[in-house]
Amino acid sequence: MSLIDLFILFLAILAVGGLTLMSRRKTSSKTSFNKINGKKKTSLPGVAQQKESPAPLEPAPPALMEIAEELGLEETPWRNNSEQEKPFDLPLTYGENKIIALVRDPYWIFAYWEVSETSKWEGSRPVLRLCEEGGSYQQIEINDYANNWYINTGRPNTTFWVELGRILPDGTYILIARSNLVTTPRDRVSEIVDEEWLLLAEQEKELYEKIKAVSGPSSPGLISSPVK
């Protein structure tokens, strides 16, 4: 082969390589353009987007299935997250005769109750009885439409319970339900002093001096009447 033939072969190789390189560049530019164009299309408002369906779940290997069967594990059924659970409606009544008492403050008690229809007699009237230890009680007239009541006890630091009943035409009292025991709190400072936490006069004075040195006097009463 002569030198001219080698030169012509070299030019042919360069020409083929250049054409191949140009073809690859065109292909890559088209791919990038399609990606950019696709992103722009997805950002257009009002255009329905086509969601890719998720790949189907592959079944578990037979070895894992055998281990699950030996352990007694049951296969959990697949549930679509889009299916919303229906809300559970609480019943208005449970068909029971029940009354609950709660303390509101030293003078008031709150009671709420439920009565079945079979516990209502024609000709009788419903009442509440505020009872305390010793046998005394206070009777309160209510109506058949009420299911709660605020009761003024007027007695702090006292234990009570509430009874729900009915008064027959002849005056007989029929008990329907009795509440829990409740105790109203005190309306003043407790008279019981825990000696374990009682400070001596010298300790009180020393503690006050330390507090005053850090933050200054905090109470005019303590300044005018220092601890002796």
C-alpha positions in Angstrom: 0.0 0.0 0.0 1.3 3.3 -1.0 1.6 6.5 1.1 -1.3 8.1 -0.8 -3.6 5.1 0.0 -2.7 5.3 3.7 -3.5 9.0 3.7 -6.9 8.4 2.1 -7.7 5.7 4.6 -6.8 8.1 7.5 -9.1 10.7 6.1 -11.9 8.2 5.8 -11.5 7.1 9.5 -11.6 10.8 10.6 -14.7 11.4 8.6 -16.5 8.3 10.0 -15.5 9.3 13.6 -16.7 12.8 13.2 -20.1 11.7 11.9 -20.5 9.3 14.8 -19.6 12.0 17.3 -22.1 14.4 15.8 -24.8 11.8 15.9 -24.2 11.2 19.6 -24.4 14.9 20.4 -27.7 15.2 18.5 -29.2 12.3 20.4 -28.1 13.7 23.8 -29.4 17.1 23.0 -32.8 15.7 22.0 -32.9 13.7 25.3 -32.2 16.7 27.4 -34.7 18.8 25.5 -37.4 16.2 26.1 -36.6 16.1 29.8 -36.8 19.9 30.1 -39.9 20.0 28.0 -41.5 17.3 30.1 -40.8 19.3 33.3 -42.3 22.4 31.7 -45.4 20.4 30.8 -45.9 19.1 34.3 -45.7 22.6 35.7 -48.5 23.9 33.5 -51.7 24.6 35.6 -54.9 22.8 34.6 -53.1 19.9 32.9 -53.9 16.5 34.3 -50.8 14.7 35.4 -50.5 11.1 34.7 -49.2 9.2 37.8 -47.0 6.3 37.4 -48.6 3.2 38.8 -46.5 1.6 41.6 -44.7 -1.5 40.9 -46.5 -4.6 42.1 -45.3 -6.1 45.3 -43.3 -9.2 44.9 -44.3 -12.2 47.0 -42.2 -13.2 49.9 -39.7 -16.0 49.3 -40.9 -19.5 50.2 -38.3 -19.8 53.0 -39.7 -16.7 54.8 -43.3 -18.0 54.3 -42.3 -21.3 56.0 -40.7 -19.4 58.9 -43.9 -17.3 59.3 -46.1 -20.3 59.3 -43.9 -22.0 62.0 -44.1 -18.9 64.2 -47.9 -18.6 63.7 -47.8 -15.3 62.0 -50.7 -14.4 59.8 -50.4 -12.5 56.6 -51.6 -8.9 57.0 -54.0 -8.0 54.2 -53.0 -5.0 52.1 -55.2 -1.9 52.7 -55.4 1.0 50.4 -54.4 4.2 52.3 -56.9 6.2 50.2 -59.8 4.3 51.9 -60.7 6.4 54.9 -62.0 4.6 58.0 -65.6 5.5 58.9 -65.9 7.5 62.1 -67.3 5.7 65.1 -70.4 7.4 66.5 -70.8 7.3 70.3 -74.2 6.4 71.5 -76.2 9.1 73.3 -77.2 6.6 76.1 -76.1 3.2 77.2 -79.4 2.1 78.7 -78.0 2.1 82.3 -79.0 3.7 85.6 -76.0 5.6 86.7 -75.1 8.9 88.4 -71.6 10.5 88.8 -70.7 13.3 91.3 -67.8 15.7 90.8 -66.5 18.5 93.1 -66.3 21.9 91.5 -65.2 24.0 94.5 -65.7 24.1 98.3 -69.4 24.9 97.9 -70.6 23.3 94.7 -71.0 19.7 93.4 -71.7 18.8 89.8 -73.7 15.6 89.1 -74.7 14.0 85.8 -76.6 10.8 85.2 -78.3 8.4 82.8 -81.7 6.7 83.4 -83.2 3.9 81.3 -86.7 4.3 80.0 -87.9 1.4 82.2 -87.0 3.4 85.3 -89.5 6.2 84.6 -92.9 5.7 86.1 -96.0 7.7 85.1 -97.4 9.8 87.9 -94.0 10.0 89.7 -91.6 12.9 89.7 -87.7 12.8 89.6 -85.7 14.1 92.5 -82.0 14.4 93.6 -80.9 13.9 97.2 -77.7 15.4 98.4 -76.8 13.1 101.3 -74.0 13.3 103.9 -72.7 11.2 106.6 -75.0 11.1 109.6 -78.2 10.5 107.6 -79.2 14.1 106.8 -80.0 15.0 103.1 -81.2 17.8 101.0 -83.9 17.0 98.4 -83.9 18.8 95.0 -86.8 18.8 92.5 -85.7 18.2 88.9 -87.4 17.3 85.6 -87.4 14.3 83.3 -85.5 16.2 80.6 -82.5 17.0 82.9 -79.4 14.8 82.9 -77.0 17.0 85.0 -77.3 19.4 87.8 -75.2 21.9 89.9 -75.8 21.4 93.6 -74.9 24.1 96.2 -73.8 22.3 99.3 -72.7 25.2 101.4 -70.5 22.9 103.3 -66.7 22.9 102.6 -64.6 20.0 103.9 -67.6 17.6 103.9 -68.2 14.2 102.3 -71.3 13.8 100.2 -73.0 11.5 97.8 -75.9 12.1 95.5 -78.9 9.9 95.0 -81.2 9.9 92.0 -84.8 8.7 92.7 -88.5 9.3 92.1 -91.3 10.3 94.4 -94.5 8.3 93.9 -98.0 10.0 94.3 -98.3 8.6 97.8 -94.9 10.1 98.8 -92.8 7.0 98.6 -89.2 7.5 97.6 -87.8 5.0 95.1 -84.0 5.0 94.7 -82.8 4.6 91.2 -79.0 5.2 91.4 -76.4 6.3 94.0 -73.3 8.2 93.1 -69.7 7.9 94.3 -68.5 9.7 97.5 -67.0 13.1 97.1 -65.4 15.5 99.6 -65.5 19.2 99.1 -62.1 21.0 99.8 -61.5 23.5 102.5 -62.2 27.2 102.0 -59.3 28.4 104.1 -55.7 27.5 105.0 -55.4 24.1 106.6 -55.0 24.0 110.4 -52.7 21.0 110.2 -49.0 22.0 110.2 -46.4 19.4 109.3 -43.7 19.6 111.9 -41.2 17.8 109.7 -41.0 20.9 107.4 -41.4 23.5 110.1 -38.4 26.0 110.2 -37.1 27.3 113.5 -37.0 31.0 114.1 -33.2 31.2 113.6 -33.4 29.2 110.4 -36.2 31.5 109.1 -34.2 34.6 109.8 -31.0 33.2 108.2 -33.0 32.1 105.1 -34.6 35.6 104.8 -31.2 37.3 105.1 -29.8 35.1 102.3 -32.7 35.9 100.0 -32.5 39.6 100.7 -28.8 39.6 100.0 -29.4 38.1 96.6 -32.5 39.8 95.3 -33.2 42.5 97.8 -36.3 42.9 100.1 -39.4 41.3 98.4 -42.1 41.9 100.9 -42.9 45.1 102.9 -44.4 43.0 105.6 -41.2 41.2 106.2 -39.3 44.5 106.4 -41.7 46.1 108.9 -42.1 42.9 110.9 -38.8 41.2 110.8 -38.6 37.6 112.0 -37.4 37.5 115.6 
